[in-house]
Amino acid sequence: MKKAIKKAMVILAIIFALIIGSSVLLSTLNKPLDRSNATLIDVTVEEGATTDDIANALKDAGVIRSTTRYKICSKIWHYDSNYKAGVYSVSPSMTCSDIAKVIVSGKETTNSFTVPEGSTIETVAETLAKDGLVDKKKFLEAAQNSDAYSDFGFLKDAQKGKNHLEGYLFPSTYQVAPKADEEQIITTMLNQFDTVFTDEYKARAKKLGYTENQIIIIASIIEKEAQVDEDRPKIASVIYNRLDDGMNLQMCSTVQYILGKAKPVLSVADTKIDSPYNTYIHSGLPKGPICSPGEASIKAALYPAKTNYMYFVVSEKLDGSHNFSKSYSKFEKDTRAYEKALAKKNKK
């Protein structure tokens, strides 16, 4: 009797070990290529494609680690012979089984979102949360986790803390996998910045004598100050001229960043707010970028117009353009014209 019990226990132990081993093996086989990369890649599955064909297409697209692993998973979950032809959006963050389910289903719903030029980390978090793509609190916490994005060299000079990624969540339209989490979505935006800020841009920044982070700070100010593209290089020239002359930048946009809102006219009290972002009371550049600049503003920061302008103010035309001037007296005249036009408009 004892021998029978002992034998049964051994058999049960072997079965248990096999179950655990199979589970671990399956988990390893099903592991995604890059859990942090939720960027969607289109993969075409031709009519009549075999599991071998699909595995090769996925490997060529860079979304799976191994064709063998994919084929084993496909067989275990009985996906073979159930695939449907079509173009599917999948990502390296998806497991083999997740990818297979998409192709078997014959359809895929991707999450799309747009980050406009001039967005801040806060407004990006609000937009994505409103669309149901992230939890705002988790997104802001993920944005502060500098260790998660240490592979991005352009962040080495970025400020630390809650505004670490300010300026680097590149404005664009994105498509990400349905299950993409906060960190994956942030990584997707940082990858886009890395693509846009080319080696040419890096070399140009070095030639100007500025770090990449300083260029993004300047570009972010341009983004918030300019409303028409023609003004961007001229606004850039004013910034550089003031920096070279040792003048405070006195940019309204930097104070508006502190306030968290735009104001047509700043009060005297606004300009005296004690903050490292306040360019009215502090010389040089603000502590960090004040928004995510678009490529047009980045180009303007790298290739400013050559002018003697030291001042600019919104045009009395109220069409978004600016009047630029070399002298303070001309600037005062332009400012009075703008304020008069604005007051007239507000009376209507």
Secondary structure, DSSP 8 states (H G I E B T S, - for coil): -HHHHHHHHHHHHHHHHHHHHHHHHHHHHT--S-TT--B-EEEEE-TT--HHHHHHHHHHHT--S-HHHHHHHHHHTT-TT----EEEEE-TTS-HHHHHHHHHHT----EEEE--TT--HHHHHHHHHHTTSS-HHHHHHHHH-GGGGTT-GGGTTS--STTTTTTTS--SEEEE-TT--HHHHHHHHHHHHHHHS-HHHHHHHHHHT--HHHHHHHHHHHHHH-SSGGGHHHHHHHHHHHHHHT-----HHHHHHHHTS--SS--HHHHT---TT-TTTS-SS-SS-SS---HHHHHHHHS-------EEEE-TT-SS-EEEESSHHHHHHHHHHHHHHHHHHHH-
